[in-house]
Every structure is written in structure tokens, then in C-alpha cells.
Amino acid sequence: MRSEEKKIILSVAAAMLVTAVLLIGGFAGGYLLAMRQASQRVGIAGSALPPADVDFAPVWKAWQVIDEKFVPAAVSTSTPIATTTAELNQEKVWGMIAGLAASLGDPYTFFLPPVESEQFASDMKGSFEGVGMEIDIKDEVLIVVSPLKNSPAERAGIEAGDHILKIDGESTEGMDTATAVGKIRGQKGTKVVLTILHESGDKPQEISVTRDVINVPIVTTELRSDGIFVIELAQFTANSPDLFRAALREFVDSKKGKLILDLRGNPGGYLEAAVDIGSWFLPVGAVIVSEDYAEHSENVVHRSYGYDIFNDNLQMIILVDRGSASASEILAGALRGHGVAELVGGYTFGKGSVQELVEITPETSLKITVARWMGPDGVAIPHEGIAPDYEVEVTEEDREAKHDAQLAKAVELLGGNPEVGSSN
């Protein structure tokens, strides 16, 4: 079965599961028609029946108790609340779906109600107003995957691996990423205060960041005077393959055989971009990554297209750190697994799962984990991240001196001069 077909089936299955939750009361208490009408009033209709072995009566009873007894408590005037029965019912439906997703205990599976869903779609366009950093939840803590290069977040001193303890004084404990993004995002020129605990620190500090327009950078190149060519890939976007191909052309035209691919701070992106980029270094058919769907569907294996232009005439190092996640880990793991490159830097993020965005209604969506990433050796990307071949710690002294110890190690391994820089 083709992967496109699988995704359609997965989308339908997810929609049916949600619809089943919305039909709880009718099936459990003999009010199927009444509940179906209620679901239509709040904007979702369907004919799927709930699982026969699940008792939905408690949920329907809770819905009725809320209808009969709920009185809103005093809330902040800045917090929007439902004012009509229809709006309240709609919010209850969104809450039920969010609770269903949260019950899975997976930080990468969550419901996006209308505002958050629109926000997510805006992020995918690559330009927005905010502080410029990728965030996620790991071990139940909100952390920085990576600040974008030259972003307000990076300039303010925020680093990959930082724990975000508070946003404008509000604790992030139990907060999901969609809520956190909504609080951090804002208009250009406004400020947000983040209480940060650095990965290497022991005392939280407040960092004020001024929001700005964020344009996500993609590819930059550098030819060093010692003959080593550096390609920095900041994110795997839809146009990354074309930009990377142009950068690779520069490398080939330089007639040099030593390449550093810098994936530090790259939070990932499109799988297709990682596969395409990996294909420049691997023979046709070589496994780059597999999607393990467990018992839900047969696995999908992504293989090299076989551009493979170097024919072993290449010495290559890949730089990675805690900000290297998802597609970055896939590419780095594949090229190391096939003996093309060695890894220098720090442990990667450890994002070993596949998410699919499923439309629930035209205004809402469910981001759901559907599979695990498996490397060329058939082993899943570890939760603690991929270990580099050469681990290089970045010290406070390095930061103050603006010394890139990880790049220097890569240059040393390639026989270059760590003391020299760019020739252009």
C-alpha cells in the first residue's frame, strides 16, 4: 500500500475516533439522535458509532451535570469566555477532544482549536512575528529546541536545551506547546519575559525578549581559507532541497573535497527534504529512514534517490547539538550509518516520532503521533538523542570568547587549521 493511501486511512480513522467521542451520550443512554443533533449544533456531524466495549455513560453524565449546574467563576477580563449555550457547547467539544489527545500521554499529540490551528498554519509559511525559537516538551518540561539564527531569542542569550519555567510570570508546568506558543508569540516591538534555566546552570534567570518579524533562514555557505567548505542548513523547508543543491554546486565548483554540514540548531521540518538532501551522498536504494507504524499499518521505508555524486571522493563532518531534531537527526543518522560522515558536537534532541496533522473541522486540527523513526540499522532514534562520534562541550569561556569549539574540532579532524576562517 502506498504511503499516500496510508495517510488517508489514518486521517479517516482519527476523524472517526473523535466523532465517536462526540456521540457518547446517545449510544450509552438511548439518545443517539439527540446527541447527533447536539454535535451538529456545535459544528461536527457524523455517523460513526463508538466502540462497543467502551462505556461512555460517565462522560455523558458529566456533560449533563455541567449543563445543569455550571456557573462561571470570576476570571480575568483578558480571558475570553463563552457567553451563549452554543459557544459553551462548542468549547466543551474542543475540551473533550483535547482531553482525549492528552490522555495518550504523548507530548507530540495534541488538539489545535481554531486560534491555535490558524497559528500553526501561519508558522508553516516561514514568516511570523515573535521571538524566533522552536519549543517543545520533553520529560514534561517546556524546553527550547533551538533559537533561530540572528533571532531576538538568540540575541537575548536563549540557548538550545534551556528550560522555560515561566512566561510573563505564569508557570509553564502542565502547559502544552500550543498554549506556550500563543503566550510567547506577539506583535513586533512588544516584549515577553521568560524565566529560563540554562541546561548547564543551577539558577533560573529572567530574560526579556523584544518580539520582531521572524524570517526563517535556510542555507548559508562558507569557503574557509584552509580549503574546507561549510554548509549551514537551518531548517528543512519545502524549498530546502533546491537551496541545498545550489550550495552543493558551490562546493563542487570550489574543487575541494572536505565538507562540514552544520545542522546545529536545526529543529527539522519536512521529511521529503531530508531524504532528497541525503540522496546526494548515498547510492540508489540505500535506506535513509523507516516509519514504524507498529500494528496500525505496514512500515514505510524511505530510500535514497541515488544522486550520489561524490563516489567516495569526499571527507565529511556533520555538526549536531541539542537543537538538532527530527529531520536533522534522520539525515545525520543516515549519513553516519552508511559511513559517509562522522558526527561532532553534542547529543541531538531525541525526536524519534512521526506526526501527522489531521483536519477535524475546517477550523481545527489534531496533530497526532502515527509512527516512530527507525534508522538504517533498524534502531529507533533514542529518547536521549543521537550520540556524536566526538563530543565537544561548549564552555562559558568559549561563549564569551566567541570561540566555536565544535567547529574547530571538525576542522581539525578534516586536517584544516582551526585558527583560520573564511576566505570570502
C-alpha positions in Angstrom: 0.0 0.0 0.0 1.3 3.4 -0.9 2.2 5.9 1.9 -0.3 8.4 0.5 -3.1 5.9 0.9 -2.0 5.1 4.4 -2.1 8.7 5.4 -5.7 9.0 4.1 -6.7 5.9 6.1 -5.0 7.3 9.2 -6.8 10.6 8.7 -10.2 9.0 8.4 -9.5 6.8 11.4 -8.6 9.8 13.6 -11.7 11.7 12.5 -13.9 8.6 13.3 -12.3 8.3 16.7 -13.1 11.9 17.5 -16.7 11.6 16.1 -17.2 8.6 18.3 -16.4 10.6 21.4 -18.9 13.2 20.4 -21.7 10.6 20.1 -21.1 9.2 23.7 -24.5 10.1 25.3 -26.8 8.9 22.6 -25.3 5.4 22.4 -24.9 4.9 26.1 -28.3 6.2 27.2 -30.6 5.7 24.2 -30.3 9.2 23.0 -28.3 8.7 19.8 -30.4 11.0 17.7 -30.4 13.8 20.3 -26.6 13.6 20.7 -26.1 13.6 17.0 -28.3 16.8 16.7 -26.2 18.3 19.5 -23.0 17.5 17.7 -24.4 19.2 14.5 -25.2 22.3 16.6 -21.6 22.6 17.7 -20.3 22.2 14.2 -19.4 18.5 13.8 -21.7 15.8 12.4 -21.0 12.2 11.7 -22.5 8.7 11.7 -19.6 6.7 13.3 -20.6 4.6 16.3 -18.5 4.5 19.5 -16.6 1.3 20.3 -18.9 -1.4 21.8 -16.5 -2.2 24.6 -16.2 1.3 26.0 -18.7 2.8 28.5 -19.2 6.5 27.6 -22.1 7.0 30.1 -19.8 8.8 32.6 -18.8 11.4 30.1 -22.4 12.0 29.0 -23.4 12.3 32.7 -20.7 14.8 33.2 -22.0 16.8 30.2 -25.5 16.8 31.7 -24.2 17.9 35.2 -22.3 20.8 33.6 -25.4 21.8 31.7 -27.5 21.8 34.9 -25.1 23.2 37.5 -22.2 25.1 36.0 -21.8 28.8 36.9 -18.7 30.5 35.6 -16.3 31.7 38.3 -14.7 35.2 38.2 -12.0 35.3 35.5 -9.5 37.8 34.2 -11.2 40.2 31.8 -8.5 39.4 29.3 -9.6 35.7 29.2 -12.3 35.2 26.5 -15.2 33.0 27.7 -18.2 31.5 26.0 -21.3 33.6 26.5 -24.0 31.6 24.8 -25.2 28.0 25.1 -23.9 27.2 21.6 -20.5 28.7 22.3 -20.2 26.9 25.6 -21.1 23.6 23.9 -18.5 24.3 21.3 -15.9 24.9 23.9 -16.9 21.6 25.7 -16.4 19.7 22.5 -12.9 21.2 21.9 -12.1 20.4 25.5 -13.2 16.8 25.1 -11.0 16.3 22.0 -8.1 18.0 23.8 -8.6 15.7 26.8 -8.8 12.7 24.5 -5.4 13.6 23.0 -3.9 14.4 26.3 -4.9 11.0 27.7 -2.4 9.4 25.4 0.5 10.8 27.4 2.4 11.9 24.3 3.6 15.5 24.2 3.6 15.5 20.4 -0.1 14.6 20.2 -2.4 17.5 20.8 -5.6 19.2 19.6 -5.4 22.6 17.9 -8.7 24.6 18.3 -9.4 27.4 15.8 -6.9 30.1 17.0 -4.1 27.6 17.6 -4.8 25.8 14.3 -4.6 29.1 12.4 -1.4 30.0 14.2 0.2 26.6 13.2 -0.7 27.2 9.6 0.9 30.6 9.8 4.1 29.1 11.2 4.4 26.8 8.1 4.7 29.9 5.9 8.1 30.7 7.4 7.4 34.3 8.3 5.7 35.5 11.5 6.1 37.9 14.5 7.6 36.5 17.7 11.0 35.8 19.3 12.3 33.2 16.9 12.7 29.9 18.7 11.5 26.3 18.4 10.0 24.9 21.6 8.8 21.5 22.6 8.0 19.4 25.7 10.4 16.8 26.9 10.1 14.8 30.1 7.1 17.0 31.0 9.2 20.2 30.8 8.8 23.0 28.2 12.2 23.4 26.6 13.9 25.3 23.8 14.8 23.0 20.9 16.7 25.8 19.3 16.7 29.6 18.8 16.8 30.6 15.2 20.0 32.2 13.9 20.1 36.0 14.5 16.7 35.9 16.1 15.6 38.1 19.1 15.7 34.9 21.2 19.3 34.1 20.2 20.4 37.7 20.7 18.9 37.7 24.2 21.0 34.7 25.2 18.5 31.9 24.9 20.1 28.5 24.1 19.1 25.1 22.9 18.1 22.9 25.8 17.0 25.8 28.0 14.0 25.1 30.3 11.3 27.7 30.1 9.9 27.8 33.6 7.6 30.8 33.3 6.2 33.1 30.6 5.5 36.6 31.8 5.4 35.2 35.3 3.0 32.4 34.6 4.3 28.9 35.3 4.6 26.6 32.4 4.1 23.4 34.4 1.4 21.3 32.7 1.3 23.8 29.7 1.2 22.4 26.2 3.3 23.8 23.4 0.3 25.3 21.5 -0.6 27.4 24.7 3.0 28.3 25.2 3.4 29.5 21.6 0.3 31.6 22.0 1.7 33.3 25.0 5.2 33.9 23.6 4.0 35.0 20.1 3.1 38.7 19.8 3.4 41.8 17.8 6.7 43.3 16.7 8.1 45.7 19.3 6.3 44.2 22.3 8.2 42.2 25.0 7.8 38.9 26.7 9.7 37.9 29.9 10.8 34.3 30.0 12.1 32.7 33.2 14.9 30.4 31.9 17.0 27.7 33.4 20.0 27.0 31.2 20.8 23.3 30.7 24.3 23.9 32.3 23.0 26.3 35.0 21.6 25.8 38.5 19.7 29.1 39.0 16.8 30.4 36.9 17.1 33.9 35.3 14.5 36.2 33.7 15.2 37.2 30.1 13.2 39.9 28.4 12.9 39.4 24.7 11.6 42.0 22.2 9.5 40.4 19.5 10.2 41.1 15.9 9.3 39.8 12.4 10.9 36.4 12.0 12.0 35.2 8.6 13.4 31.7 8.8 16.8 31.4 7.2 17.6 28.2 5.3 21.0 27.7 3.8 24.3 29.6 4.1 27.8 28.7 2.7 31.4 29.5 3.6 34.7 28.6 1.9 37.4 28.7 4.5 40.9 29.7 3.6 42.2 26.3 4.6 40.1 24.8 1.9 37.2 23.4 4.0 33.7 24.2 2.7 30.9 24.7 5.3 27.2 24.5 4.5 24.9 25.5 7.3 21.3 24.2 7.0 18.9 26.0 9.4 15.7 24.1 8.6 14.1 21.5 6.3 11.5 23.5 4.4 9.8 22.8 1.1 12.5 24.7 -0.8 15.5 23.4 1.2 16.3 20.8 -1.5 16.7 23.4 -4.2 18.7 25.7 -1.9 20.9 22.9 -0.8 21.5 21.8 -4.4 22.8 25.3 -5.2 25.0 25.2 -2.1 26.4 21.9 -3.2 27.1 23.3 -6.6 29.3 26.0 -4.9 31.1 23.2 -3.1 31.7 21.2 -6.3 32.9 24.3 -8.2 35.4 25.1 -5.4 37.1 21.8 -6.3 37.6 21.0 -2.6 36.9 17.6 -1.1 36.3 18.5 2.5 32.8 19.4 3.7 31.2 20.4 7.0 27.4 20.2 7.2 26.2 22.3 10.1 22.9 21.0 11.5 23.2 22.6 14.9 20.1 24.4 16.0 18.1 22.8 13.1 14.8 21.8 14.5 13.8 19.7 11.5 10.9 20.1 9.1 9.9 18.2 6.0 11.0 14.5 5.8 11.0 14.7 2.0 13.7 17.5 2.2 15.9 15.3 4.4 15.5 12.3 2.0 16.3 14.5 -1.0 19.4 16.0 0.6 20.7 12.6 1.8 20.4 11.3 -1.7 23.3 13.4 -2.9 25.6 11.3 -0.7 24.0 7.8 -1.0 23.6 5.2 -3.7 20.1 4.5 -5.1 18.0 2.4 -2.8 20.1 3.0 0.4 17.8 3.2 3.4 17.6 6.7 4.9 14.8 6.1 7.5 11.8 3.9 8.1 8.4 4.8 9.6 7.4 2.1 12.1 3.6 2.2 12.4 3.5 -0.8 14.8 0.3 -2.8 14.3 -1.6 0.1 12.7 -0.2 -0.2 9.2 2.8 -1.6 7.3 6.1 0.3 7.7 7.2 2.8 5.1 10.9 2.8 4.0 12.4 6.0 2.6 15.3 5.2 0.3 17.9 7.3 -1.4 17.1 8.6 -4.9 20.8 7.8 -5.7 22.1 11.2 -6.9 25.4 10.1 -5.1 27.7 12.4 -7.0 30.8 12.1 -4.9 31.8 8.4 -5.4 33.8 8.3 -2.1 35.8 11.4 -3.1 34.6 13.2 0.0 35.6 13.8 3.6 32.6 15.0 5.6 31.8 16.0 9.2 28.3 16.8 10.4 27.9 19.2 13.4 25.0 18.5 15.7 23.8 19.6 19.1 20.7 19.6 21.4 19.0 21.8 18.8 19.3 19.2 16.0 15.9 17.5 16.0 13.7 15.3 13.8 14.7 15.6 10.2 18.2 16.7 11.3 18.6 13.5 13.3 17.3 11.5 10.4 19.8 12.9 7.9 22.7 12.8 10.4 21.9 9.3 11.5 21.6 8.1 7.9 24.9 9.6 6.6 26.7 8.2 9.7 25.0 4.9 9.4 26.2 4.5 5.9 29.8 5.6 6.7 29.6 8.9 4.8 30.2 11.2 7.7 31.1 11.4 11.3 29.2 13.5 13.9 30.8 16.2 16.0 29.3 18.3 18.8 26.7 17.3 21.3 23.8 14.8 21.7 20.9 15.6 19.4 17.4 16.4 20.7 15.9 12.8 20.6 12.8 13.4 18.5 12.1 9.9 17.3 8.5 10.0 16.3 6.4 10.9 13.3 3.4 13.3 13.5 0.5 13.8 11.1 -1.7 16.9 11.0 -5.3 15.8 10.6 -8.2 18.2 9.9 -11.0 17.6 12.3 -13.2 20.6 11.1 -12.3 23.3 8.6 -11.1 25.4 11.6 -9.4 22.8 13.8 -6.9 20.0 13.6 -5.3 17.2 15.5 -1.5 16.8 15.5 -1.0 13.1 16.2 1.9 10.7 16.5 1.5 8.0 14.0 4.9 6.2 13.8 8.4 6.0 15.1 11.6 6.9 13.1 13.9 3.9 12.6 17.5 4.5 11.3 19.2 2.5 8.5 20.2 -0.1 11.2 16.5 -0.6 12.2 17.1 1.0 15.6 14.8 3.9 16.7 16.2 7.3 17.4 16.9 7.2 21.1 15.0 9.4 23.6 18.2 10.8 24.9 19.3 11.8 21.4 22.0 10.5 19.0 25.4 10.5 20.5 28.1 12.2 18.4 31.3 10.4 17.4 33.3 13.3 19.0 31.5 15.0 21.9 32.7 18.6 22.3 31.3 20.7 25.2 30.8 24.4 24.7 32.0 26.2 27.8 31.1 29.6 29.2 34.7 30.7 28.3 34.0 29.6 24.7 30.8 31.7 24.5 32.5 34.8 26.0 35.4 34.5 23.6 33.0 33.7 20.7 35.1 30.6 20.1 33.3 27.8 18.2 35.0 24.7 19.8 32.8 22.3 17.9 33.6 23.7 14.5 37.3 23.8 15.5 37.2 20.1 16.3 35.5 19.4 12.9 38.1 21.4 11.1 40.9 19.6 13.0 39.5 16.2 12.0 39.5 17.2 8.4 43.1 18.3 8.5 42.3 22.1 8.4 43.6 24.9 10.6 41.1 25.7 13.4 42.7 29.1 13.8 41.8 30.4 10.4 38.4 31.4 9.0 36.6 32.3 5.8 38.3 33.3 2.6 35.3 35.2 1.3 
